[in-house]
Amino acid sequence: MNLLESLFILIALSIFVFFTSSKDNDENTFKGDKGDKGDKGDIGLVEPTGPKAKSGGVVYTRWGRKSCRTGAELVYEGLAAGGYYMSLGGGANHVCLPAKEPQNMKKPKPSRHSWIYGTEYQDVNGIFPGKHNHNVPCAVCYAPNRSTKLMIPSRTSCPSSWTMEYKGYLMTSYYDHKKNSLHECVDDNPVSIDTYGSGANHGALFYFILSTCIGIPCPPYAANEVVTCVVCTR
């Protein structure tokens, strides 16, 4: 080992010893004596445990009925409502208005607004005997042991492992009216709202839908068949 190498090793050892000593001094500087133990805090208030919330479940609307299938809970009974059948504006969807005790907030009436009307069955006597011009009820249902729902058009049964909530017919607005509305699955055994009887109010309207072979393969489909539907949960 030559003189230069010995000098280099000596310098490296000096630096190592310097930093090791500095670290020990810093730790001793910041490490103080342990303080006295503080008093124990007061025990907090214990509030009563609330009811255990339900988890999961799925909500769906059963159009044309006032009740839910066995195993599903009725959230509320209502009446189907939507936009006027000859209006260009307004909502495209139908809603299920609660049948009892509507709750309003008292505000000034706006100068520009839309309207909502009760929904009627139209031209249905061949399939829904005696229901033409009758107002449509609805039921909002809760299936507690389900996590998802599905409406399948042109089917009357559900896939395996799914539960059928109800089956029926796909209905919407008349093709030549100004109002475009969403498709809804109406129960195949519908009832009416007794309060309104069979008067033709012609607000929002439900019509059956016929299939075509325009852009739809025939077979398996066929023209002029009344389109069915089924609502499934799992």
Buried (B, 14 or more C-beta within 10 A) or exposed (E): EEEEEEEEEEEEEEEEEEEEEEEEEEEEEEEEEEEEEEEEEEEEEEEEEEEEEEEEBBEBBBBBBBEBBEEBEEBBBBBBBBBBBEBEEBBEEBBBBBBEEEEEEEEEEEEEEEEBBBBBBBBBEEEBEEBBBBBBBBBBBBBEEBEEBBBBBBBEEBEEEBBBBBBBBBBBBBEEBEBEBEBBBBBBEBBBBEEBEEEEEBBBBBBBBEBEEEEEEEEEEEEEEEBBBBBBBB
